[in-house]
Amino acid sequence: MTDAVDDRDAEPQRHVGYLTRRAQQRHMAAWTRIASTEISSVQYTILVVLDRLGEASQRVLCDEADLDRSTIADLVARMERKGLIARQRDPGDARRNTVTLTDAGRGERLRLRPLVEQVQEALMASMSEEDRRALRAGLHGLLD
């Protein structure tokens, strides 16, 4: 009699990098199917941060959304072209841009909020509440 091998213990399935990549692929598929094909989950994060802060420099957005400066510059430019945010020079520091939500951006944030919850539910539908809490705790621990 041979012992059955659990595929989850074999390579690459046992590696955290592989699992997080696959989870991100599932997230992106669910996001596109449920939430939006026009606004990415990262753009939604920017909308949420600006809704919370009211106004922020691009540097603060980098820190709050945990993005690098080149990524935030590209995101801000695209979101500004879509009319979701407004960018202006800081009157106190000409080297600094400040960013705010437009009415359209606030509307998109509000429209997407329940859809984001649906994405989360779709991703974790097969998990118990205990497993959901453990997953969130484990990911926070990994990122701390």
C-alpha positions as CSV (number, residue, x, y, z in Angstrom):
1,M,0.0,0.0,0.0
2,T,1.4,3.4,-1.0
3,D,0.9,6.6,0.8
4,A,-1.1,9.1,-1.2
5,V,0.8,12.3,-1.8
6,D,-1.1,15.5,-1.1
7,D,-0.5,17.8,-4.1
8,R,-0.5,20.8,-1.8
9,D,2.8,19.5,-0.3
10,A,4.5,19.1,-3.6
11,E,6.4,21.8,-5.5
12,P,5.3,24.4,-6.6
13,Q,2.1,24.2,-4.6
14,R,3.8,24.3,-1.2
15,H,5.6,27.7,-2.0
16,V,4.0,30.9,-0.7
17,G,5.0,32.8,-3.8
18,Y,3.2,30.3,-6.0
19,L,0.1,30.4,-3.8
20,T,0.0,34.2,-3.6
21,R,0.4,34.5,-7.4
22,R,-2.5,32.1,-8.0
23,A,-4.6,33.8,-5.4
24,Q,-3.9,37.1,-7.1
25,Q,-4.9,35.6,-10.5
26,R,-8.2,34.5,-9.0
27,H,-8.7,37.9,-7.5
28,M,-8.1,39.7,-10.8
29,A,-10.5,37.3,-12.6
30,A,-13.2,37.9,-9.9
31,W,-12.5,41.7,-10.0
32,T,-13.0,41.8,-13.7
33,R,-16.1,39.6,-13.7
34,I,-17.8,41.3,-10.7
35,A,-16.5,44.8,-10.0
36,S,-15.0,46.5,-13.1
37,T,-13.2,46.1,-16.4
38,E,-12.4,49.9,-16.4
39,I,-11.1,50.5,-12.9
40,S,-8.5,48.2,-11.3
41,S,-8.4,47.1,-7.7
42,V,-5.3,49.3,-7.2
43,Q,-7.2,52.3,-8.6
44,Y,-10.0,51.5,-6.3
45,T,-7.5,51.6,-3.4
46,I,-6.5,55.1,-4.5
47,L,-10.2,56.1,-4.5
48,V,-10.6,54.7,-1.0
49,V,-7.5,56.5,0.4
50,L,-8.5,59.8,-1.1
51,D,-12.1,59.4,0.2
52,R,-10.6,58.9,3.6
53,L,-8.0,61.6,3.5
54,G,-9.7,64.2,1.4
55,E,-6.5,65.4,-0.2
56,A,-3.1,63.8,-0.4
57,S,0.3,64.3,-2.0
58,Q,1.4,61.6,-4.4
59,R,4.0,60.6,-1.7
60,V,1.3,60.1,0.9
61,L,-0.7,58.0,-1.7
62,C,2.5,55.9,-2.2
63,D,2.7,55.2,1.5
64,E,-1.0,54.7,2.1
65,A,-1.5,52.3,-0.8
66,D,2.0,50.7,-0.5
67,L,3.0,51.5,-4.0
68,D,6.3,52.9,-5.5
69,R,6.6,56.4,-6.9
70,S,6.7,55.4,-10.6
71,T,3.5,53.3,-10.2
72,I,1.6,56.0,-8.4
73,A,2.6,58.6,-11.0
74,D,1.2,56.4,-13.8
75,L,-1.9,55.6,-11.8
76,V,-2.6,59.3,-11.0
77,A,-2.1,60.3,-14.6
78,R,-4.5,57.7,-15.9
79,M,-7.1,58.4,-13.2
80,E,-6.9,62.1,-13.9
81,R,-7.5,61.5,-17.6
82,K,-10.6,59.5,-16.6
83,G,-11.8,62.4,-14.5
84,L,-11.7,60.4,-11.2
85,I,-9.2,62.6,-9.5
86,A,-7.9,66.1,-9.8
87,R,-4.2,66.9,-9.4
88,Q,-2.8,70.4,-8.7
89,R,0.5,71.9,-7.6
90,D,0.8,72.5,-3.9
91,P,0.8,76.3,-3.5
92,G,3.3,75.9,-0.6
93,D,5.7,73.6,-2.5
94,A,5.9,73.8,-6.3
95,R,7.7,70.4,-6.4
96,R,4.7,68.6,-4.8
97,N,1.4,67.6,-6.4
98,T,-1.8,67.2,-4.3
99,V,-4.5,64.9,-5.4
100,T,-8.3,65.0,-4.6
101,L,-11.3,63.0,-5.6
102,T,-13.6,64.5,-8.2
103,D,-17.4,64.0,-7.9
104,A,-17.0,61.3,-10.6
105,G,-14.3,59.6,-8.5
106,R,-16.4,59.7,-5.4
107,G,-19.4,58.3,-7.3
108,E,-17.2,55.4,-8.7
109,R,-15.9,54.7,-5.2
110,L,-19.5,54.5,-3.9
111,R,-20.7,52.4,-6.9
112,L,-17.8,49.9,-6.5
113,R,-18.0,49.5,-2.7
114,P,-20.7,46.8,-2.7
115,L,-19.1,45.1,-5.8
116,V,-15.8,44.9,-3.9
117,E,-17.6,43.1,-1.1
118,Q,-19.0,40.7,-3.7
119,V,-15.5,40.0,-5.0
120,Q,-14.3,39.3,-1.5
121,E,-17.2,37.0,-0.9
122,A,-16.7,35.2,-4.2
123,L,-13.0,34.6,-3.3
124,M,-13.7,33.2,0.1
125,A,-17.1,31.5,-0.4
126,S,-15.7,28.1,0.3
127,M,-14.0,29.1,3.5
128,S,-15.3,29.1,7.0
129,E,-15.3,32.3,9.0
130,E,-12.5,30.9,11.1
131,D,-10.4,30.2,8.0
132,R,-11.2,33.7,6.6
133,R,-9.9,35.3,9.8
134,A,-6.9,33.1,9.8
135,L,-6.2,34.0,6.1
136,R,-6.4,37.7,6.8
137,A,-4.2,37.4,10.0
138,G,-1.7,35.3,8.1
139,L,-1.5,37.8,5.2
140,H,-1.1,40.7,7.7
141,G,1.6,38.8,9.4
142,L,3.4,38.2,6.1
143,L,3.2,41.9,5.2
144,D,4.2,43.3,8.6
